[in-house]
Amino acid sequence: GYVKDILYYGHIPGYNLYPISHILCSIIVDITNIDPNTVVMAISQYFSLLYILFVFILAKVLMKDRVYVIIVTALSTIYFMGAVHAQLHPHFLSTMILPLIYYCYIQLRFARISEIKIPFLLLLLLMPFFHPLTSIFLIVSLVVLEIVSFIKDRLQTNGSNTSLHQKTVISSIFVLIISFSF
């Protein structure tokens, strides 16, 4: 469909609402000369594997106990029970990138790692072109995380328990991800 249109016409058709997924497939087809249908079927599986990696690095940042990191990573594979992995769905691909965006956000916001700023901004700029629904969810979730962080900071200055607040931030992120998945 759209991938073949991009390859044939050399530009994004005006009726393509989610161009990033199709542009990525077109670039892969153009560089490798692999059949577009094969690339379209494989791209979702590739993003599924990346999702597991992104959940792993996010869990490593959020959890100190290695056992919990392994459990969370193993549980992230449950998401892949279905036929969506054999087709190109822009919404699915955009959802697979969310753990990476949250990882960048946490590294930038809490660890103050400035090198992550450019990849984080690039991901934020590309997200609306993956899928607008995921973008709306991302905006809402980042606002919620900022509110939770603000409340945590306010309570922390009053001498409250910081481990409880860290668990609140972790819980907020996972509840947001899981609620969006359904």
N, C-alpha and C positions, 0 to 999 in steps of 0.2 A: 503494500500500500504506500504509505508515506515515505518509507525508505527508498523505494523504487522511484517515486516522484522526485525526490531530492536528487537522486543519481541521474535521472533522465533529464530533468529541466535545469539542474544546476543551481537551484535556489529553493527556499522553503515556500511551499504553497500557502496562500493566505488562509486556507481552511484548516491548517495544521495548528491546533491550539496548544500543543505540548511539544515544541520542536526539539528540545535538547536530547531526548531519548532517540529520536529519529536521526538527528544530526550525528550523534555518536555512532549509531549503527551504520550510517552512510559512510562515515570516515573509515570505520573498520573495513567495510566492504571495498571501499576505494583503495585502501592501502594493501589489503591482503588478497583482493580479488576472490574472496570466498562468496558463495551464493548468499544473497540477501536473506533468504528464508532460514538458512543455517545460522547466520549471525543473529537474527531476530530471536530464534529459539534459544541460542546460547547466552545471549546478553543477560537474561533474567537469572539464569543459573549462576553466572559469574557474579552478579550483584548479590545473589543469595549467599555465596561464599564470602564476599566482602562484608556483608551484614554481620556474619558470625565474627569475623575479625574485628569489626567496629564495635560490636557489643563487648568483645573481650577487652579491647583497650579502654573502653568506657568503664567497664567493671573494675579493671585494674586501678583506675584513678579513684573510683568511688569507694572501693572496699579494700581494707587492709588484709583481710584473711584470704589466703590463696584458695581455700576450699570453697568459699562463697563465689569467688571469681570463676572457678571451674563449674560450679553449679549453675550460675547465671548463664555462662557461655553454652553449657549443655542445654539448658532450657530454651535458649534462643533458637535452637534448631526445630523446636515444635512448630514454630511459625511457618515452616515449609511443608506442611501437610496439605497439598492441593495441586491443582493443575496450573496455577498461575505462573509457575516457574518455567513453563514451556512456551509462553507467549510474551509478547511485548506489551506491558501495561505501564504507562508513564507514572501512574499513581503508585504502583508497586515499587518501581525503581526509586522514586523520590522518597518513599518510606524507608527503603533500605539504607539511605544515606543519613537519616536522622541521628543514629547513634554517633556517627562521626562528627556531625554538627554539634551535638551536645558535648562530646569530648573536647572539641575546640573551644566551646563556650566555657567549660569548666577550667580548662588550662589557662585561658585568657583571663577569666574573671577571678578565679581563686588562687591559682598558682602564679599568676602574673607573668606568664611566658609570652613575651611580646612577639616572638618569631611566628606564633600561631595566628597572628592578627590577619595577615594577608590571605592564607587559606580559608580562614573563617569568613572573612568578608566576601571572598570569591564564591564560597558555597552559598552564602546568604543571597548574593546577587543572582546566582543561577537557579536557585530553588523555585521562583515563580514560573520559570520556563519549563521545569520538570512537571509540576502540577500545582494549580492554584489552591486546591484544598489542603494539600500538605503545607503550603506556604502559610495559609491562615492558621493552621494548627501550630506551626512553628512559631509564628508571631505570638499567639496566645500563650504557648508554653514558655517562651522566653520571658514574657511579661510576668507570668506566674512565678517563674524562678527568681526573677528580680525582686518581686514582692516578698517571697519567702526569704531571700537573702537579706533584704532590708529589715524585715522583722527579726531575723536571726541576729543581725548586727546590733539592732536596738536592744534586744534581750541580753546579748553578750556584754554590752557596756554596763548593763545593770547587774552583772555577775551571775548570769544563769549558766546552766550546764551546756557546754559547747558540743559534747558528743550527742546529746539529744537533738540539737539543731542540725548537726551534720546528718544524722539519720533522717531528719525531716526533709532535707534537701534531696538526699538519695531516694527516699520514698516518693517524693514529688516527681522526680524525673521518671522513675519506673512506672508509676501510676499513669503519668501522661503518655508514655510510650505504649503501654499495654492498652489503655483506653482508646487510643487512636487506631490501634491495630484491628479493632473490631468495628 
